[in-house]
Amino acid sequence: MDFKEQIRKNNHSLFLSIVRIVTFYLSDYQKTFRFSLADGLIESPCDPLDCDVELSSEALHYCFTHLWGWSTLRINGRLQAPKSRNARFKRFVMLGHVAQLNNFGIYMGWNGAFVRFAVNYLGEKIRNRYITTHHI
């Protein structure tokens, strides 16, 4: 089963609707691609500076082969977020979060593990926003 099928099979489509199309500039091929959970990875002409992330095809293959690959890639620094104001690195990060959760056995759906994760995550975001807003 490929990455796209695995993510779609294990997670509820309502929650997956927050995962946007991610554009990649593959530096070793000097080509741009886009990935969506509907279409998978396809070549797509785009200005490399407008892509969401730049990396090698080997690094991207590792992500699509291993659910933990997204976390590994962010740690080992084998990627670069383009400096263009049009780049949306958060889209790459969101796709990686879904893969990482699935790697931990947490699937986006109406299950206890995901609901606990979502409540804790939102609670932390609200606390951080409150602390920042109120200069605590």
N, C-alpha and C positions, 0 to 999 in steps of 0.2 A: 504494500500500500504506500503510495507516495505521500509527501508532506501535506499537500492540499487536501487529499481525501481523508487523511488521518485527523486533521484539525476539524474538518467539516463533520466527520462521523462522531467525534467525541464531544463536541460543543454545540449548544443550542443556537440555531440560526438567529434568533433575536439578539443574543449577546454578540454574535460574530458580525452583526451589522455595524458595529463600531470600528471594526478593522477595515481600514481604507486601503486603496491601491497603493502599493509601495513601488517607487521607481529606483532602479539601481544603475549605477555606472560601473561596468566591469572593466577595471583598468587594464587587465591583461589582454582583453579583446578590443578595447577602446570602442565599446558599443553600449547602448543603453537598453534596458529591459524593464518591464513592469510585471508585478506579481499581484494577482487578486485571487481570492478564494473561489471565485467563479471560473476564471480562465486559466489559472496557474501562471507560469512564467512564460512570457512571450517577448520577443524583440519589439521594441517600440521606439521610434525616433524621438529624441528629446535632447535638449541642450544638456551636456553633462553637468553644468553648474546648477541646473534646475532639478537634478535628481535628488532623491531623499538621502541617499548614501552612496559612497564610493568604496568599492572593495574588489578583491580578486575573485575570479570564478571559483577557485579552489575554496576560498572562505565561504562563499555563498553556498556552494555544494555541501559543505560541512553542516551549515545551518539546516538545509533541507533534508539532510540525511540523519541528523541527530537532534532531538528536541532540545538538548542542552547546548547545542552549537551556538545559539543566539547569545546566551550568557557568556560562553567561552569567548566568543568573538568580541564582545564589548570589553571583556577583561584584558585580552591579549592585544587589543588595539589594532587589529588588522582591518580596520575600516576608517573611513573619514567622512564626516558630515560636511557636505559642500558649504561654502561660505555665502552662497547666493541667498538673498532674502526670499527667494521662491522655494527653496528647499524646505522640506517638512520632515526633519529627522524623527519627529515624534511618531510618524506613521511606521517607521522601521522599528522603533522601540515598542510600540503597541503590538505589532505582530510577534516580536520576540517575547513579550510578556505572556501572550497566549501560549506559545510553545513552552515556555518555562513552567507555567502553571500546569500544563498537561504533563510535563516531565515529572512533576511532583505528585501527579495523580489527582490534581484539582482540575475539574472540567467546568467550563462556563455553562451553567444551566441552573435548574431549580433544585439543586442539591445542597445539603447542609454544609459541605466543605466550601463550596464556592460562595454561598451566602455569607458564611462567617468571614471569609477572606474579603469579600466586597464591603461588608459592614466595617471591618477593621480598617481597610484601606480608606474608605470615605471618612471615617472618624478621624483618622490621622491627617487627612487633607484638611478637614474642617478645623481641627486643633491648630495645625500649622498656619492656616489662614487667619485664625483668631489671634494667635500669638503675634503674627506679623502685623496685623491691622492694629492691635492694641499695644504694640511695642513692649511685649512682656518678655 
